[in-house]
Amino acid sequence: MKYKSLGRTGIKVSELCFGTMSFGGRADKNESEKMYNMCREAGINFFDCADVYQEGIAESYLGAFIAQERDKVVITTKTYGAMGDDVNEKGLNAKHIRLGVEASLKRLNTDYVDVLFLHHFDATVGEEETLRAVDRLVREGKVLTLGVSNFAAYQVERMLHISSLHQFTPISVIQPMFNIAKRMAEVELLPMAESEGLGVITYSPLGGGLLTGRYKNGYANASGRLVENQNYNKRYGGQFYEQIAREYSTLCSKWGLHEATLAVAWIMAHKQVTAPIIGAANTEHLKQSLQATSITIDPELMKAIDAISPPPPPATDRSEEQ
């Protein structure tokens, strides 16, 4: 396992980050702990979480697992999503950020988080208000650095500008969706992150199961999130993605690689990415993603992947400039 600096923070993180979204959901506490231990044995020191994952259960599990080695691991959590019925228990207003982080710290059984992610952009709250609230938490030592997830590039740049004007804690890390089937991050987010010196940890490397081989025969008669979860079906539904799933599995078979292993390795091959977030429901699935650290993708294989899922045109839409 290699280690990299997380943007300009100086914090060293493993080249793979483990995502805990399955903790307390698809994985019970026993299986979750087995996966945590497998990650630590593989050299992973970076764990991503969120308050909304199983309504706080994932944070509680992670807090229990890190209790004896808190200072040896780097953990994240997120705020934005509704954690109750009260009108102020959601969004990026100062009240929710404050109460949300305090509650997360209790569940995580720690007095600080390494990275606090704003989980989504909140157009109902001024960026200055949000940044001021986070800055206070940083000054109190409860948060070390700020990240954003599911933000557009222009939204990140606006917040960086406002932080500079008011000397607030700036964004240091972004967390976009990025995988072989979903490549929009290549257009503006990854170049922006490289230009601004931001860390990049990407989520959904397997496309919700699309890039695992589960759907190589199409969605009909298949099981899993893409056909059972409405949100994932909207994200990856349709003939375009079914075709990617089929052709990608054929390619992996030709090259003698497991679909999940290649999918993670492909993300790692992008120089702007600090670490892809890998997730799993059990240790057997986790092993497939961990094997990505031993793969180097040569130009021929990269071209074959591009033929299945072409890179998007540049932001100018002038494809000849690619």
CORDAGI-V253655 format. One record per pair of residues at least 24 apart in sequence whose C-alpha atoms are under 8 Angstrom apart, sorted by the first residue. I is the first residue (numbers start at 1). J is the second residue. Records with the same first field share a line. If there is no record, write none. Layout:
I->J, J
This chain:
1->42, 43, 44, 293
4->274
5->199, 274
6->172, 173, 198, 199, 200, 274
7->172, 173, 197, 198, 199, 200, 274
8->172, 197, 198, 199
9->145, 172
13->44, 45, 46, 74
14->43, 44, 45, 46, 275
15->44, 268, 274, 275, 276
16->44, 46, 275, 276, 277, 278
17->44, 45, 46, 47, 48, 201, 275, 276, 277, 278
18->44, 46, 47, 48, 277, 278, 279
19->47, 48, 49, 277, 278, 279
20->47, 48, 49, 53, 58, 62, 279
21->49, 50, 53, 54, 58, 279
22->53, 58, 279, 280, 281
23->53, 54, 57, 58, 61
24->54, 57, 58, 61
25->54
26->281
27->281, 282
29->61
31->281, 282, 283
32->61, 281, 282
33->61, 65
34->283
35->282, 283, 286
36->65
38->283
42->290
45->72, 73, 74
46->73, 74, 75
47->73, 74, 75, 76
48->75, 76, 77, 277
49->75, 76, 77, 78
50->76, 77, 78, 79
51->77, 78, 79, 81, 83, 100, 104
52->81, 82, 83
55->83
56->104, 107
59->104, 107, 108
60->107, 108, 109
61->108
62->108
63->107, 108, 109, 110
64->108, 109
67->109
70->110
74->113, 114
75->113, 114, 115
76->113, 114, 115, 116, 117
77->104, 113, 115, 116, 117
78->116, 117, 118, 119
79->116, 117, 118, 119
80->118, 119, 120
81->119
91->122
92->118, 121, 122, 125, 130
93->125, 129, 130
94->129, 130, 132, 133
97->130, 133, 134
98->133, 137
111->142
112->141, 142, 143, 144
113->142, 143, 144
114->143, 144, 145
115->143, 144, 145, 146, 147
116->143, 144, 145, 146, 147
117->146, 147, 148, 149
118->146, 147, 148, 149
119->148, 149, 150
120->148, 149, 150, 151
121->150, 151, 155
127->159, 162
128->159, 162, 163
131->159, 163, 168, 169
132->168
134->169
135->168, 169
138->169
145->169, 170, 171, 172
146->170, 171, 172, 173
147->171, 172, 173, 174, 175
148->173, 174, 175
149->174, 175, 176
150->175, 176, 177
151->176
152->189
153->188, 189, 192
171->198
172->197, 198, 199
173->198, 199, 200, 201
174->198, 199, 200, 201, 202
175->200, 201, 202, 203
176->200, 201, 202, 203
177->202, 203, 204, 205
178->202, 203, 204, 205, 267
179->204, 205, 206, 207, 263, 267
180->205, 263, 266, 267, 305, 309
181->207, 241, 244, 309
182->207
183->311, 312
184->312
186->311, 312
187->312, 313, 314, 315
188->315
190->272, 273
191->272
193->272
194->272
199->272, 273, 274
200->272, 273, 274, 275
201->273, 274, 275, 276, 277
202->273, 275, 276, 277
203->276, 277, 278
204->277, 278
205->263, 264, 267, 276, 277, 278
206->260, 263, 264
207->236
208->232
210->236, 241, 245
211->245, 248, 249, 259, 260, 263
212->249, 258, 259, 260
213->245, 246, 249, 259
215->242, 245, 246
216->242, 245, 246, 247, 249
217->246
218->242, 243, 245, 246
244->308, 309
247->308
248->305, 308
251->304
258->288
260->288, 289
261->288, 289, 290, 291, 292
262->292, 295
264->289, 292
265->292, 293, 295, 296, 297
266->297, 302
269->296, 297
